[in-house]
Amino acid sequence: MPAERKKSTSMEEKETSLNNKDKEFSDRRSVNSRDKPKEDVRLGMKREMLKPPEDKKKKLEEEKRKKEDKERKKKDDEKVKCEEEQKKKEEEEKQKFEEEEKKKQEEEVKRQQEEAAAQLKEKEEAHQLHQEAWERHQARKELRSKNQNASDSRPEENFFSRLDSSLKKNTAFVKKLKTITEQQRDSLSHDFNGLNLSKYIAEAVASIVEAKLKISDVNCAVHLCSLFHQRYADFAPSLLQVWKKHFEARKEEKTPNITKLRTDLRFIAELTIVGIFTDKEGLSLIYEQLKNIINADRESHTHVSVVISFCRHCGDDIAGLVPRKVKGAADKFNLSFPPSEIISPEKQQPFQNLLKEYFTSLTKHLKRDHRELQNIERQNR
């Protein structure tokens, strides 16, 4: 028994010893497993350090190549972007240029159309002016011939017995002559044809001379005077005498009526042109009045509108003046305008000289005023 107990004890000791060894080995393995990662890192670093120089050089070159590729790619992208922007800019400039060219072409076409329309209008106006000038010239010649030969065609005494001689109608007609207008031409002509005005010539003449006409009404007044002259032999002499008295009275006026003066001068000029007054009577009366106006107006030129109106309406026949508009149309479109043949050139010459003198004094006046304005402007600076 003791031998077995001893044997048993010995076996237990062995087992204990084995277990302790296993435990120690297990603990050692556990410690070794914890320290292994650190060892691996150290070994990796050691291996890296121990790598050959060629591998390190390759890696640097690879990194350098990648960097260069990246920079090259960046430059390429910038270049592409720049090219796209340049292309876009060129396209915009091209489009802008095309739009400007298109606009220029449209403006040029429009300008040409406007120029063609203006030329067409100018041509039409020139031909209309040409036609009106010939119609006016022909009508004046015919009326002048008719008035100059009125003594051969005046009616006999028995003609007047068929007309209305009543005081009421005749005085009413004479009163209307103080307010002659172009719109009344037909009605006044109709009334005249039915009346016997033999006893009312003086009253009719006075009404006509006193009438406050507008320039546009002068032709109507001349028409009525022609009707009177062709029917009544004493009308023209009476009219001339009343006009002379009227102008004599005007000399005393301190402030003449410019509108009446302008109309009166045109009126007596037209009466002379159409032959109611003889050239000697009418031209001497016109010249005298025009000379009085110009001599009194050499310094102030306050009556310049009267002279201009006379030149515009009667200058071609009385003074042989050719309007600039007529001359331009004749030269540009090769048109032949009627000649100034109603009054002879010899009779026109005194009027030309008088108007040239007035024009010279007027230009001096304007130049003097211009210099004064320049001086005032310099002083105000």
Phi, psi and omega per residue, in radians:
M1 nan -0.898 3.107
P2 -0.989 -0.649 -3.130
A3 -1.150 -0.665 3.117
E4 -1.195 -0.716 3.131
R5 -1.099 -0.658 -3.134
K6 -1.146 -0.720 3.120
K7 -1.136 -0.690 3.137
S8 -1.144 -0.714 -3.136
T9 -1.136 -0.717 3.138
S10 -1.114 -0.647 3.127
M11 -1.220 -0.654 3.107
E12 -1.139 -0.678 3.138
E13 -1.125 -0.694 3.116
K14 -1.089 -0.801 -3.140
E15 -1.077 -0.731 3.133
T16 -1.087 -0.737 -3.140
S17 -1.093 -0.733 3.126
L18 -1.142 -0.751 3.130
N19 -1.089 -0.703 3.128
N20 -1.124 -0.656 3.103
K21 -1.133 -0.747 3.120
D22 -1.087 -0.735 -3.141
K23 -1.110 -0.743 3.132
E24 -1.112 -0.699 -3.139
F25 -1.185 -0.648 3.112
S26 -1.144 -0.766 3.116
D27 -1.093 -0.684 3.139
R28 -1.129 -0.674 3.141
R29 -1.153 -0.663 3.129
S30 -1.118 -0.746 3.116
V31 -1.129 -0.752 -3.130
N32 -1.112 -0.637 -3.133
S33 -1.217 -0.549 3.124
R34 -1.286 -0.639 -3.104
D35 -1.423 -0.231 -3.044
K36 -1.090 -0.772 3.135
P37 -1.013 -0.749 3.121
K38 -1.077 -0.690 3.123
E39 -1.147 -0.708 3.135
D40 -1.070 -0.763 3.119
V41 -1.051 -0.798 -3.133
R42 -1.124 -0.668 3.122
L43 -1.176 -0.655 3.138
G44 -1.135 -0.734 -3.134
M45 -1.159 -0.661 3.127
K46 -1.128 -0.730 3.133
R47 -1.138 -0.676 3.123
E48 -1.072 -0.767 -3.140
M49 -1.166 -0.496 -3.114
L50 -1.554 -0.020 3.128
K51 -1.089 2.668 3.133
P52 -1.240 2.638 -3.119
P53 -1.022 -0.507 -3.130
E54 -1.074 -0.720 3.139
D55 -1.132 -0.690 3.137
K56 -1.169 -0.695 3.121
K57 -1.129 -0.707 3.100
K58 -1.080 -0.724 -3.137
K59 -1.109 -0.757 3.119
L60 -1.100 -0.740 3.120
E61 -1.114 -0.672 3.124
E62 -1.116 -0.768 3.115
E63 -1.115 -0.714 3.124
K64 -1.112 -0.741 -3.140
R65 -1.099 -0.751 3.117
K66 -1.074 -0.718 3.137
K67 -1.122 -0.747 3.119
E68 -1.129 -0.708 3.094
D69 -1.074 -0.699 3.141
K70 -1.131 -0.770 3.123
E71 -1.160 -0.701 3.122
R72 -1.099 -0.749 3.123
K73 -1.086 -0.704 3.121
K74 -1.108 -0.778 3.103
K75 -1.106 -0.715 3.115
D76 -1.085 -0.730 3.113
D77 -1.105 -0.754 3.119
E78 -1.116 -0.686 3.120
K79 -1.112 -0.779 3.115
V80 -1.088 -0.750 3.133
K81 -1.106 -0.756 3.127
C82 -1.110 -0.715 3.115
E83 -1.132 -0.702 3.110
E84 -1.125 -0.754 3.107
E85 -1.115 -0.736 3.114
Q86 -1.099 -0.729 3.113
K87 -1.118 -0.746 3.111
K88 -1.096 -0.745 3.130
K89 -1.105 -0.750 3.118
E90 -1.096 -0.713 3.119
E91 -1.126 -0.721 3.107
E92 -1.116 -0.757 3.113
E93 -1.123 -0.694 3.108
K94 -1.100 -0.790 3.123
Q95 -1.101 -0.720 3.124
K96 -1.118 -0.755 3.121
F97 -1.090 -0.756 3.130
E98 -1.111 -0.703 3.113
E99 -1.132 -0.735 3.115
E100 -1.122 -0.731 3.099
E101 -1.090 -0.743 3.123
K102 -1.094 -0.733 3.126
K103 -1.118 -0.735 3.111
K104 -1.081 -0.752 3.126
Q105 -1.098 -0.747 3.112
E106 -1.091 -0.747 3.120
E107 -1.124 -0.676 3.129
E108 -1.145 -0.752 3.092
V109 -1.084 -0.762 3.126
K110 -1.093 -0.751 3.137
R111 -1.089 -0.745 3.126
Q112 -1.123 -0.710 3.116
Q113 -1.118 -0.778 3.123
E114 -1.112 -0.699 3.134
E115 -1.139 -0.735 3.117
A116 -1.121 -0.721 3.124
A117 -1.138 -0.707 3.127
A118 -1.138 -0.719 3.115
Q119 -1.139 -0.709 3.112
L120 -1.111 -0.757 3.121
K121 -1.108 -0.759 3.130
E122 -1.081 -0.712 3.133
K123 -1.140 -0.757 3.118
E124 -1.094 -0.755 3.122
E125 -1.112 -0.678 3.128
A126 -1.127 -0.754 3.128
H127 -1.186 -0.631 3.083
Q128 -1.151 -0.739 3.087
L129 -1.070 -0.727 3.125
H130 -1.091 -0.800 3.141
Q131 -1.131 -0.795 3.139
E132 -1.108 -0.652 3.139
A133 -1.111 -0.749 3.124
W134 -1.201 -0.695 3.110
E135 -1.108 -0.760 3.129
R136 -1.125 -0.777 -3.134
H137 -1.079 -0.785 -3.122
Q138 -1.157 -0.728 3.136
A139 -1.115 -0.697 3.123
R140 -1.153 -0.743 3.140
K141 -1.086 -0.756 -3.134
E142 -1.147 -0.760 -3.139
L143 -1.178 -0.675 3.112
R144 -1.084 -0.784 3.131
S145 -1.093 -0.730 -3.127
K146 -1.143 -0.728 -3.140
N147 -1.232 -0.672 3.134
Q148 -1.175 -0.470 3.129
N149 -1.820 0.359 -3.083
A150 -1.087 -0.573 -3.105
S151 -1.106 -0.409 -3.132
D152 -1.474 -0.236 -3.040
S153 -2.197 0.202 3.127
R154 -1.229 2.550 -3.071
P155 -1.218 2.783 3.095
E156 -1.347 3.001 -3.097
E157 -1.091 -0.645 -3.101
N158 -1.161 -0.331 3.099
F159 -1.119 -0.701 -3.061
F160 -1.239 -0.398 3.138
S161 -1.167 -0.356 -3.139
R162 -1.506 -0.131 -3.088
L163 -1.651 2.855 -3.124
D164 -1.379 2.088 -3.126
S165 -1.900 0.216 -3.076
S166 -1.113 2.481 -3.115
L167 -1.088 -0.737 -3.056
K168 -1.061 -0.863 -3.073
K169 -1.258 -0.649 -3.126
N170 -1.204 -0.755 3.119
T171 -1.186 -0.609 3.094
A172 -1.118 -0.695 3.124
F173 -1.172 -0.770 3.132
V174 -1.048 -0.645 3.121
K175 -1.149 -0.632 3.135
K176 -1.142 -0.462 -3.112
L177 -1.161 -0.285 3.103
K178 -1.337 -0.261 -3.116
T179 -2.260 0.902 -3.132
I180 -1.198 2.332 3.013
T181 -2.373 2.745 -3.130
E182 -1.065 -0.548 3.137
Q183 -1.182 -0.356 -3.118
Q184 -1.612 0.039 -3.040
R185 -0.901 -0.919 -3.067
D186 -1.150 -0.770 -3.093
S187 -1.192 -0.706 3.114
L188 -1.172 -0.684 3.101
S189 -1.110 -0.714 3.129
H190 -1.121 -0.780 3.127
D191 -1.114 -0.724 -3.134
F192 -1.049 -0.758 -3.088
N193 -1.079 -0.403 -3.095
G194 -1.760 0.011 -3.051
L195 -1.955 2.590 3.006
N196 -1.791 1.738 -3.046
L197 -1.736 0.370 -3.087
S198 -0.979 -0.662 -3.091
K199 -1.568 0.028 -3.040
Y200 -2.151 0.346 -3.107
I201 -1.094 -0.787 -3.119
A202 -1.058 -0.780 3.117
E203 -1.129 -0.694 3.140
A204 -1.134 -0.759 3.125
V205 -1.071 -0.802 3.138
A206 -1.050 -0.723 3.139
S207 -1.134 -0.708 -3.120
I208 -1.154 -0.772 -3.127
V209 -1.173 -0.628 -3.125
E210 -1.400 -0.237 -3.067
A211 -1.014 2.365 3.099
K212 -1.594 1.453 -3.066
L213 -1.477 2.690 2.904
K214 -1.674 2.832 3.129
I215 -0.987 -0.664 -3.119
S216 -1.227 -0.232 -3.126
D217 -1.693 -0.120 -3.056
V218 -1.081 -0.738 -3.124
N219 -1.047 -0.665 3.099
C220 -1.144 -0.738 3.126
A221 -1.103 -0.706 3.118
V222 -1.132 -0.687 3.107
H223 -1.053 -0.788 3.140
L224 -1.173 -0.681 3.096
C225 -1.106 -0.610 3.091
S226 -1.152 -0.694 3.092
L227 -1.074 -0.772 3.108
F228 -1.073 -0.855 -3.070
H229 -1.093 -0.669 -3.114
Q230 -1.289 -0.269 -3.135
R231 -1.902 -0.623 -3.037
Y232 -2.091 2.083 -3.064
A233 -1.184 -0.519 -3.088
D234 -1.530 0.033 -3.085
F235 -1.203 -0.936 -3.050
A236 -1.059 -0.823 3.101
P237 -1.051 -0.701 3.127
S238 -1.132 -0.738 -3.139
L239 -1.099 -0.734 3.139
L240 -1.107 -0.744 -3.141
Q241 -1.136 -0.716 3.137
V242 -1.169 -0.668 3.091
W243 -1.101 -0.724 3.134
K244 -1.090 -0.762 3.108
K245 -1.110 -0.693 -3.141
H246 -1.072 -0.778 -3.127
F247 -1.253 -0.573 3.079
E248 -1.121 -0.720 3.125
A249 -1.165 -0.531 -3.110
R250 -1.195 -0.473 3.137
K251 -1.039 -0.477 -3.118
E252 -1.427 -0.214 -3.116
E253 -1.290 2.298 3.125
K254 -1.394 -0.645 3.117
T255 -2.218 1.516 -3.109
P256 -1.139 2.652 3.099
N257 -1.334 1.923 -3.056
I258 -1.099 -0.717 -3.124
T259 -1.097 -0.788 3.135
K260 -1.161 -0.688 3.136
L261 -1.098 -0.760 3.134
R262 -1.095 -0.786 -3.120
T263 -1.200 -0.723 -3.132
D264 -1.093 -0.741 -3.141
L265 -1.113 -0.731 3.082
R266 -1.130 -0.693 -3.077
F267 -1.100 -0.908 -3.100
I268 -1.188 -0.503 3.073
A269 -1.151 -0.762 3.122
E270 -1.156 -0.663 3.116
L271 -1.106 -0.573 3.098
T272 -1.313 -0.748 -3.106
I273 -1.070 -0.701 -3.083
V274 -1.521 0.068 2.985
G275 1.514 0.213 3.066
I276 -1.260 -0.736 2.959
F277 -1.713 2.559 3.034
T278 -1.216 2.778 -3.122
D279 -1.012 -0.713 -3.121
K280 -1.113 -0.797 -3.118
E281 -1.213 -0.897 -3.043
G282 -1.191 -0.834 -3.103
L283 -1.118 -0.657 3.111
S284 -1.155 -0.652 3.119
L285 -1.192 -0.748 3.127
I286 -1.115 -0.812 -3.092
Y287 -1.072 -0.740 -3.127
E288 -1.080 -0.791 -3.125
Q289 -1.199 -0.718 3.132
L290 -1.143 -0.695 3.120
K291 -1.133 -0.743 3.114
N292 -1.066 -0.734 -3.139
I293 -1.112 -0.829 -3.061
I294 -1.209 -0.754 -3.136
N295 -1.107 -0.615 3.140
A296 -1.420 -0.107 -2.991
D297 -2.163 0.330 -3.069
R298 -1.216 -0.444 -3.099
E299 -1.732 -0.855 -3.045
S300 -1.491 -0.593 -3.106
H301 0.964 0.705 3.099
T302 -1.347 -0.300 -3.123
H303 -1.787 0.390 -3.096
V304 -1.075 -0.568 3.134
S305 -1.136 -0.553 3.111
V306 -1.175 -0.787 -3.126
V307 -1.162 -0.742 3.133
I308 -1.097 -0.752 3.111
S309 -1.075 -0.723 3.108
F310 -1.080 -0.777 -3.140
C311 -1.139 -0.693 -3.111
R312 -1.147 -0.774 -3.021
H313 -1.601 -0.538 -3.040
C314 -2.227 -0.042 -3.057
G315 -1.091 -0.563 -3.121
D316 -1.184 -0.735 -3.108
D317 -1.449 -0.729 -3.051
I318 -1.408 -0.687 -3.048
A319 -2.064 0.028 3.136
G320 1.201 0.445 3.130
L321 -1.386 2.477 3.095
V322 -1.914 2.028 3.126
P323 -1.031 2.505 -3.140
R324 -1.022 -0.654 3.138
K325 -1.092 -0.739 3.139
V326 -1.165 -0.793 -3.135
K327 -1.086 -0.742 3.122
G328 -1.090 -0.780 3.135
A329 -1.132 -0.689 3.138
A330 -1.124 -0.762 -3.117
D331 -1.249 -0.743 -3.033
K332 -1.311 -0.676 -3.053
F333 -1.973 0.211 3.073
N334 0.945 0.865 -3.127
L335 -1.792 2.520 3.133
S336 -1.814 1.921 -3.140
F337 -1.562 2.738 -3.094
P338 -1.099 2.472 3.134
P339 -1.305 2.753 3.082
S340 -1.502 1.527 -3.017
E341 -2.091 -0.053 -3.135
I342 -1.162 -0.771 3.061
I343 -1.900 2.336 -3.083
S344 -1.175 2.659 3.131
P345 -0.988 -0.617 3.136
E346 -1.105 -0.655 3.133
K347 -1.357 -0.375 3.122
Q348 -1.386 -0.471 -3.008
Q349 -0.986 -0.801 3.132
P350 -1.033 -0.627 3.126
F351 -1.210 -0.675 3.103
Q352 -1.074 -0.778 3.138
N353 -1.096 -0.738 -3.124
L354 -1.124 -0.752 -3.131
L355 -1.214 -0.612 3.099
K356 -1.130 -0.714 3.102
E357 -1.063 -0.763 -3.135
Y358 -1.161 -0.687 3.125
F359 -1.100 -0.734 3.122
T360 -1.084 -0.803 3.133
S361 -1.144 -0.605 3.135
L362 -1.182 -0.749 3.127
T363 -1.117 -0.678 3.088
K364 -1.099 -0.717 3.119
H365 -1.072 -0.804 -3.121
L366 -1.141 -0.703 3.113
K367 -1.126 -0.705 3.117
R368 -1.104 -0.792 3.109
D369 -1.090 -0.655 -3.134
H370 -1.146 -0.742 3.098
R371 -1.093 -0.720 3.121
E372 -1.096 -0.717 3.106
L373 -1.129 -0.691 3.102
Q374 -1.099 -0.723 3.114
N375 -1.100 -0.749 3.113
I376 -1.097 -0.707 -3.135
E377 -1.130 -0.722 3.102
R378 -1.122 -0.682 3.138
Q379 -1.183 -0.511 -3.109
N380 -1.449 -0.128 -3.133
R381 -1.294 nan nan
